[in-house]
Amino acid sequence: MSDARNARLTDIALAAGLDKATALRLLDVLLRNGFVVRNPANKRYSLGPEIFTLGAAAVARNDPRAVARASLIRLVRLFEDTAILSIPRGAESVCVDVQAGTYAIRANYLEVGSRRPLGIGAGSLALLAFLPDAEIASLMPLIAERFDRYPRYSERFLTQQIEQSRRRGYAVLYDVVVDRMGGIGVPIMGDDGRPAAALSIAALSDRISSREQAMADALRQEAALCTQNWQRPVTGREPAANGQDD
């Protein structure tokens, strides 16, 4: 229906594989509910205003920023270092939200929109490590093509990091992408049991190593809360990580 060539009843029925009578009944229902409109002059159909409301609701429901923003803020309050939200896109991870740390030296070198091969950086590694083995194997050649930009990476090194991340339940990297800087991250799992996003903290390496377990525990707690709230409508009142009001 978004194609003007399919705006006539005859063309809509043909495109949908329906007879004209059935198509007309369905269009009448959509018309009454505002999902389509009909031009009385030429009798052509087009998308109605409710379709855009529906689209906006779908975006809000599937936007990880809506459920993760409070977690990023709590992580920065707790550790004073930059918290990051990343999502997978093919063989890459994309930074979609950043909450800047308050510590004097900020280790983050990502900004919203930054892209990296999966596995490069802690959040990106968390997205890769918890995928099924067969999918990791299919992605690895695409990732390896870009190792030239990351001289400390190799397929063997990345495979080791995947195995260690799975054993620990979180990803952590020290002095790999940038000297003296590190990251620690966990996946936010979707309904299908796959990483839908990742929470991570970027900091000076010694600030992570001295608090690694505390950071890992806090990240996992926040990721679990994000997973829990993933399909819930977002309201102005977000529960605190411990289940109590802040």
N, C-alpha and C positions, 0 to 999 in steps of 0.2 A: 504494500500500500504506500510505502514511502517513494516508490517509483511512479512518476506521473503516468507512465504508459499503462499501469495496472489499476488506474483509478476508476475505471468504469466497472459496473457490476459484472459484465460479461468477462472482462479481462481478469478481475479478481477471482471469479469462480474458476476460470481456466488455470490461473496460477496456483490456486489452492487445491485443484483437483476435485472440485465440488460441482454439483449441478447448481443452476442459477437459483432455484427455489431455496436450497439449503444455505447457499451463500447469502441470500437476501435475509433469511431469518437470523443468521449470525450477525450480519451487519446491523440489523435493526436493534439487536441487544447491545452491540457496541455503541451504536448511535445514542440509545437512551442513557447510557452510562458515561457518555462524553469521551469515549476512546476514539471515535471517528466522528467526522462532520460531513454533511452532504450539501453540496452547492445546489440550491433549488433551480438555478438557471440552466446549468449543463448536466445536472444529476451525477456529477463525479464525486467520489469519496476521497477524503484526505484524513490525515491523523488529527485527532482532537486533543484538547488541552490535558485530559486525564492521562494520556500516554506519557506526557513529560513529567507529571507528578509521580507516576509509577517508576519511570526511569530514575528520577532523583532519589526515590526511596530505595531502589536497588543499589545505587551507588553508595548511599549512606550505610546500608546494611553490610556491604561487602568491603567497605573502606577500613583497613586495619588501623588507620590513624585515629578513628573515632573511639576505638576501644583501648588503644595503647597510649594515648597521650597522657592520661593520668599516671600510668606506670612509668613513663619516661620522667615525669616531674618528680615522682617519689624516689626514683633511683638517683636522680641528681641531688635531691635533698639529703639522701642517705650517705652518698659517697663523694659528692662534690665534683664528680667527673662527668664528662659528656655522655649522654645516653642517646642511642640511635635505634631507629626502626627501619628495617630493610625487608624487601619482598623479592621473591624469585621471578625472573622473567627469562624463560628459556635457559641458556647457559650462563646467565648473568644474575647478579643481585643488584637491586636498585635501592638507594637510600631515599626514603619517602618522608622521614621526619627526623629532626635533630633537636634535642634539648641541650643547650650549651651548659657546660659545667661551670661551677663557680670557683674552682681552684685556680690559683694564679697562673699555672702552666696548663694550657689545654692541649691535649694530645690528639684531638680529632682532626683528621685531614679529609673528611667527607663533608659534603653539603647536600641538601635536598636536590635530587636529580642525578647525583653521582652514580656511575655504573662501574661494576667490576666483574671479572669472571667469577663464577661460583667457586668458593674455597679461598679466595684472596681476602684476608681479613676475618676477624672472629665471627661477626654476624653472618657474613657470606659463607663461612665454613659451617656454621650451624645449619644454614639452609641446605647445604650439600650433604653433610654427613648423615643426616637422618632420612635421606631418600632411600628407596629400595636399591639393592646392589645392581640390578640390571639397568636401572636408570642412570646410576652413577657411571657405570661402564660405558653407556652410550654418550654421556656428556663429556667424559674425560678427554677424548680427542679434541673437542671444540675448546675446552679449557686450556689444554696443553699448547694450542696454537698461540696463546698469548703469554706464555711464560717468559718470553724474551724481555718483557717489561718488568718482570719480577725475578731478578737473578737468583734469589734464594729459594725459589720454588722449582720443583721437578715433580714428575708424576709419582715417583717413589715417595718423596717428602709429603705430598698431598695425601697419598694413600695412607701413610703412617698417621697423619693428623686426623683423618677420618676415623681410623680405628681407635685412636686415643680419645677422640671426642665421644664416640659411642660408649666407651668404657666408663668415662667420667660422667656422661650425661650432659656435658656442655663443651663448648669449644673455647680454647684459650691459645693465644699466640703472643710470643715475646720477641721483639727485635727482628721481625721477619720482613714486614713491609717497610718500616721506617725504624732506624736505630733508636734505641731507648724508649720506644713506644710499643704499646701492646693493646690487646683487646680481649674481651671475654664475652661470649654470647650464647644464647639458647634459642631453640626454635619455638615458635608459637604454632601448635599443631591445629590443622583444620579438621573438619568433620570426617574427611576421608583418610585421616591418619598420616597425612603428609605435611611437611612444613609449609605453612601458608605465609609466614612472616618470621622475623627474628628480632629479638631484643639484644642489644649489646652495649657494652661500656667501653669507651676508649680512654686510655690514661697512660701516663708514664709507666713503664714496665714495672718499676719497683713499687708503685702504688697499687698495682694489681697483684703482684706476687706476695706482697705482705698481707693482702686481704682476699686472696683468691677464693677461699671457701665461703666467706661471708658474701662476696659478690655473686658467686655461683648460686648460693641459696636464695638470695634476694631476686636474682634474675629468674630463677625457676618458679619462685612464688608468683612473681608478676606475670610470667608467661602462662601459668596455669589460670590465673585470674582473667587474662585476655581470652584464653580459649573458652573459659566458662561464659564470658560475656559476648562472645563473637556473634551469636545469632540473636542476642537480646536487643530490643530497641534502646538507642542511646538517649539517656535523659540528662538533665542538668545536674543530677546528683549521682556521683560515682562512688561505689563502695570502696572503703579503704582496703589495703592489702590484707590486713589482719581481721577483716570482717567488721571493724568498728569505725565510727566516724573519726576523721582526723581531728 
